[in-house]
């Protein structure tokens, strides 16, 4: 994976050297997966920078731009995990909250941040269809949507990660036969921040109280955790938001089912070679 990221980064520098010659053009790096690219473009539309074609929606791509309103933009599409690495080579970059944390960026310093209230990009825990109603799934979901997890998120991420739990639990599901689950292990694939931290620091302890072991397998991309679940290599994953999972199922004929929505990581527009939004033609963050 590291080798792949290095290759992508090298390619990025070649491409960016070409577009940087266009002094009047604003360069923006953004994730290249369908839902996150659309997410970034919708933020620009909400800020009045571009206008998307009618019906483009959350899976919009740069080909769905109907009009550049305040600036001419050259978009550079890269894997979401790579975007922080090219931040200094572009004017601006759209970075997912978890990758901002990984890169040591403070999401509160983003020039524009999408709204958290009513945000459809809720990060979820997924299992393969057929496992969603098992006691293991219910136990995992209850632990992940507990008050303990909510308290941890508030204390650890200072509003960078926003709680999205609708029905808060005490960590346990009263319909589950926990005695029968003693000695069992739940394997779950997760990206490092905040997913792996939440699982290891809080969820694992809640399950351990009932004799259940939570084995967390770290992943760093957006494909492997879903193929792991689909192939039965792990029981669950926790890394992606709901629109991405829906898109992945549709494109890959997979059978991922959500058992819990936990949090939102608002995407931000960060300044690279620009310290403010003037080059985009807007005076301040929306």
C-alpha positions as CSV (number, residue, x, y, z in Angstrom):
1,X,0.0,0.0,0.0
2,X,2.8,2.4,0.9
3,X,4.5,1.7,-2.5
4,X,1.2,2.5,-4.3
5,X,0.8,5.8,-2.4
6,X,4.4,6.8,-3.3
7,X,3.7,6.1,-7.0
8,X,0.5,8.2,-6.8
9,X,2.3,11.0,-5.1
10,X,5.0,11.0,-7.7
11,X,2.4,11.1,-10.5
12,X,0.7,14.0,-8.6
13,X,3.8,16.1,-8.7
14,X,4.2,15.7,-12.5
15,X,0.6,16.6,-13.1
16,X,0.7,19.6,-10.7
17,X,3.8,21.0,-12.3
18,X,1.8,21.3,-15.5
19,X,-1.2,23.0,-14.0
20,X,0.8,25.3,-11.8
21,X,2.0,27.1,-14.9
22,X,-1.6,28.4,-15.3
23,X,-1.3,31.3,-12.8
24,X,-4.9,32.4,-13.3
25,X,-6.2,28.9,-12.5
26,X,-6.9,27.7,-9.0
27,X,-5.7,24.2,-8.2
28,X,-7.7,22.0,-5.9
29,X,-6.9,18.4,-4.8
30,X,-9.8,16.3,-3.9
31,X,-10.6,12.6,-3.2
32,X,-11.2,10.5,-6.4
33,X,-13.8,8.1,-5.0
34,X,-17.3,8.8,-6.2
35,X,-19.0,9.8,-3.0
36,X,-16.1,11.9,-1.5
37,X,-15.5,13.8,-4.8
38,X,-19.2,14.6,-5.0
39,X,-19.1,15.6,-1.3
40,X,-16.3,18.1,-2.0
41,X,-18.0,19.5,-5.1
42,X,-21.2,20.1,-3.2
43,X,-19.3,22.0,-0.6
44,X,-18.0,24.3,-3.4
45,X,-21.5,24.7,-4.7
46,X,-22.8,25.6,-1.3
47,X,-20.1,28.2,-1.0
48,X,-21.1,29.7,-4.4
49,X,-17.9,28.8,-6.2
50,X,-19.4,26.4,-8.8
51,X,-22.7,25.3,-10.0
52,X,-23.4,21.6,-10.6
53,X,-25.7,20.1,-13.3
54,X,-29.2,19.5,-12.2
55,X,-29.5,16.1,-10.4
56,X,-25.8,15.6,-10.0
57,X,-26.3,14.8,-6.3
58,X,-23.8,13.4,-3.9
59,X,-22.0,11.2,-6.5
60,X,-21.1,14.2,-8.7
61,X,-17.7,14.4,-10.4
62,X,-15.9,17.3,-12.0
63,X,-17.7,16.4,-15.3
64,X,-20.9,17.4,-13.6
65,X,-19.8,21.0,-13.2
66,X,-22.2,23.3,-15.2
67,X,-20.5,26.6,-14.4
68,X,-17.5,28.1,-12.6
69,X,-18.9,31.1,-10.8
70,X,-16.1,32.8,-8.9
71,X,-12.9,31.1,-10.2
72,X,-11.6,28.9,-12.9
73,X,-10.5,25.7,-11.2
74,X,-8.2,22.8,-12.2
75,X,-9.1,19.7,-10.1
76,X,-6.6,17.1,-9.2
77,X,-8.2,13.8,-8.2
78,X,-6.3,11.5,-5.9
79,X,-7.0,8.7,-3.4
80,X,-8.4,10.2,-0.3
81,X,-5.5,9.0,1.8
82,X,-3.0,10.8,-0.5
83,X,-4.6,14.2,-0.5
84,X,-2.8,15.5,2.7
85,X,0.5,14.6,1.0
86,X,-0.1,17.0,-1.9
87,X,-1.5,19.9,0.1
88,X,1.6,22.1,-0.3
89,X,1.6,21.5,-4.1
90,X,-1.9,23.0,-4.7
91,X,-3.8,26.1,-3.7
92,X,-6.4,24.1,-1.7
93,X,-7.3,20.6,-0.9
94,X,-10.4,18.8,0.4
95,X,-9.4,16.4,3.1
96,X,-11.6,13.9,5.0
97,X,-11.6,14.4,8.8
98,X,-9.9,11.1,9.6
99,X,-7.0,11.8,7.1
100,X,-6.6,15.3,8.5
101,X,-6.2,13.8,11.9
102,X,-3.7,11.2,10.6
103,X,-1.7,14.0,8.9
104,X,-1.5,16.1,12.1
105,X,-3.8,18.8,10.7
106,X,-6.3,20.5,13.0
107,X,-9.7,20.3,11.2
108,X,-10.7,23.4,13.1
109,X,-8.2,25.3,10.9
110,X,-10.0,24.4,7.7
111,X,-11.0,27.4,5.5
112,X,-14.4,25.8,4.8
113,X,-16.0,23.0,6.7
114,X,-19.2,21.2,5.7
115,X,-22.1,21.3,8.2
116,X,-22.4,18.5,10.7
117,X,-26.1,18.8,11.4
118,X,-28.1,16.8,8.9
119,X,-24.9,15.5,7.3
120,X,-25.6,12.3,5.4
121,X,-22.0,11.1,5.6
122,X,-22.4,9.1,8.8
123,X,-19.6,6.7,9.4
124,X,-21.0,3.2,10.0
125,X,-20.2,-0.3,11.1
126,X,-21.0,-2.8,8.4
127,X,-21.4,-6.6,8.3
128,X,-22.3,-9.0,5.5
129,X,-25.9,-9.5,4.8
130,X,-27.2,-12.4,6.9
131,X,-25.1,-11.4,10.0
132,X,-26.9,-8.2,10.9
133,X,-29.4,-9.9,13.3
134,X,-27.0,-12.1,15.0
135,X,-26.2,-11.6,18.7
136,X,-22.6,-10.8,17.8
137,X,-23.7,-8.0,15.6
138,X,-26.1,-6.7,18.1
139,X,-23.5,-6.8,20.9
140,X,-21.0,-4.9,18.7
141,X,-23.6,-2.3,17.6
142,X,-24.7,-1.7,21.2
143,X,-21.1,-1.2,22.4
144,X,-20.3,1.2,19.6
145,X,-23.4,3.4,20.2
146,X,-22.9,3.6,23.9
147,X,-22.7,6.6,26.1
148,X,-19.1,5.6,26.8
149,X,-18.3,6.0,23.1
150,X,-20.1,9.3,22.9
151,X,-18.2,10.6,26.0
152,X,-14.9,9.4,24.5
153,X,-15.5,11.1,21.2
154,X,-16.4,14.4,22.9
155,X,-13.3,14.3,25.1
156,X,-10.8,13.1,22.5
157,X,-11.7,14.9,19.3
158,X,-13.0,18.3,20.5
159,X,-15.7,18.6,17.8
160,X,-13.6,17.4,14.9
161,X,-15.5,14.1,15.1
162,X,-19.2,14.7,15.6
163,X,-21.5,12.2,17.3
164,X,-24.3,10.8,15.1
165,X,-25.9,8.2,17.4
166,X,-29.7,8.3,17.4
167,X,-30.4,5.8,20.2
168,X,-27.7,5.8,22.9
169,X,-27.2,2.6,24.9
170,X,-25.5,1.7,28.1
171,X,-23.1,-0.5,26.1
172,X,-25.3,-3.6,26.0
173,X,-28.4,-4.9,24.2
174,X,-31.0,-6.5,26.5
175,X,-32.1,-8.9,23.8
176,X,-28.6,-10.5,23.5
177,X,-27.7,-13.7,25.3
178,X,-24.2,-12.5,26.4
179,X,-23.6,-15.7,28.4
180,X,-23.7,-17.7,25.1
181,X,-21.2,-15.3,23.6
182,X,-18.5,-15.7,26.3
183,X,-15.2,-16.8,24.8
184,X,-16.1,-15.6,21.2
185,X,-14.1,-13.2,19.2
186,X,-15.4,-10.4,16.9
187,X,-12.9,-9.4,14.1
188,X,-13.3,-6.0,12.7
189,X,-11.3,-4.1,10.1
190,X,-10.9,-0.4,10.8
191,X,-8.9,2.7,9.6
192,X,-6.6,4.2,12.3
193,X,-8.2,7.5,13.3
194,X,-10.7,7.8,14.8
195,X,-12.2,4.3,14.1
196,X,-9.4,2.1,15.4
197,X,-9.0,4.3,18.5
198,X,-12.7,4.2,19.3
199,X,-12.8,0.4,19.0
200,X,-9.6,-0.3,21.0
201,X,-10.0,2.4,23.6
202,X,-13.7,1.9,24.4
203,X,-15.6,-0.7,22.5
204,X,-13.2,-3.5,23.3
205,X,-13.5,-2.9,27.0
206,X,-17.3,-2.9,26.9
207,X,-17.3,-6.3,25.1
208,X,-14.6,-7.7,27.4
209,X,-16.9,-7.2,30.4
210,X,-19.1,-9.9,28.8
211,X,-16.2,-12.2,27.9
212,X,-16.1,-11.2,24.2
213,X,-12.8,-10.4,22.5
214,X,-12.7,-7.6,19.9
215,X,-9.8,-8.1,17.4
216,X,-9.2,-5.0,15.5
217,X,-7.4,-5.3,12.1
218,X,-5.9,-2.0,10.9
219,X,-6.5,-1.1,7.2
220,X,-5.4,2.0,5.3
221,X,-7.5,2.0,2.2
222,X,-11.2,2.1,1.2
223,X,-11.5,-1.2,-0.6
224,X,-9.9,-3.9,1.5
225,X,-12.2,-3.6,4.6
226,X,-15.2,-4.2,2.4
227,X,-13.7,-7.1,0.6
228,X,-12.7,-8.6,3.9
229,X,-16.3,-8.5,5.1
230,X,-17.7,-9.8,1.8
231,X,-15.2,-12.7,1.7
232,X,-15.7,-13.6,5.4
233,X,-12.2,-12.7,6.4
234,X,-13.6,-10.4,9.1
235,X,-17.0,-10.1,10.7
236,X,-17.4,-6.4,10.4
237,X,-15.7,-3.1,9.4
238,X,-15.7,0.4,10.6
239,X,-14.2,3.0,8.3
240,X,-16.6,4.4,5.8
241,X,-19.7,6.6,5.6
242,X,-23.0,5.4,4.4
243,X,-23.1,6.9,0.9
244,X,-19.7,5.2,0.2
245,X,-21.0,1.8,1.4
246,X,-24.1,2.2,-0.7
247,X,-22.1,3.0,-3.8
248,X,-19.6,0.2,-3.1
249,X,-22.5,-2.4,-3.0
250,X,-24.0,-1.1,-6.2
251,X,-20.7,-1.1,-8.1
252,X,-19.3,-4.4,-6.8
253,X,-22.4,-6.5,-6.2
254,X,-21.4,-6.8,-2.5
255,X,-23.8,-7.3,0.4
256,X,-22.7,-4.9,3.1
257,X,-25.3,-4.1,5.7
258,X,-25.1,-1.3,8.3
259,X,-25.7,-2.3,11.9
260,X,-24.8,1.1,13.5
261,X,-24.2,4.7,12.6
262,X,-21.6,6.2,15.0
263,X,-20.2,9.6,13.9
264,X,-19.6,12.2,11.3
265,X,-16.2,13.6,10.2
266,X,-17.0,16.9,8.4
267,X,-14.8,17.3,5.3
268,X,-12.8,20.5,5.2
269,X,-11.2,22.7,2.5
270,X,-7.6,23.4,3.6
271,X,-5.2,26.1,2.4
272,X,-2.1,24.8,0.7
273,X,-0.3,27.5,-1.2
274,X,-3.1,29.9,-0.3
275,X,-3.7,31.1,3.3
276,X,-7.2,32.4,2.7
277,X,-10.2,32.1,0.3
278,X,-9.4,35.2,-1.8
279,X,-8.2,33.3,-4.8
280,X,-11.5,31.4,-4.9
281,X,-13.4,34.7,-5.0
282,X,-15.0,34.4,-1.6
283,X,-14.2,36.5,1.4
284,X,-14.6,34.1,4.3
285,X,-15.5,30.5,5.2
286,X,-19.1,29.7,4.9
